[in-house]
Amino acid sequence: MNEARLETPNARKLYRIVAVLFDLDPDVVDDHTAQSNVGNWDSMGTVSLVAELEAAFDIEFDLMDLAAFRSVGEIRKTLAERGIEF
């Protein structure tokens, strides 16, 4: 079992969003998926990711949250801190 990959509905939603935006196989996206290992995850990709996540989870991020947008695991933790259950 991949401990870096949760299989809850919200985790699968997060992984699917990342996969679609960055043209990845959704089955390989996990908490270790990050800007450093996804070639097309640049600053514009982060902006798109923020918009998609805000819409999907009905949440608004503030500027301080954006510092965590370097990996899926950090994003998941930020979402959890905002009340999204994983």
Steps between C-alpha positions, in 0.01 A plus 500: 500500500623848411499697827533823302169435323165517672191350340231719656256682269662840566850361450397346169345834400826680582710245310268517200522881485881489512509224239277686255679834540847356460421220254586218740360153553259544796611163640857623557414832666560490875627721783852491351387651169662844505617796297850356518402178322226620261655680205201714406403605854613862478365825645214512249421140581480592866254780419285255305525245780386753759198594289404136442537408867301801618215403267514127575514535878298823532782670688709814463871504560693798625848607402659315793342172384673526165840432657378143557424445134828320431374144537175308509569398861542862608184598313307216665618613844395858423158381387466288814587802716211680329253226593513272195496139618747249365 
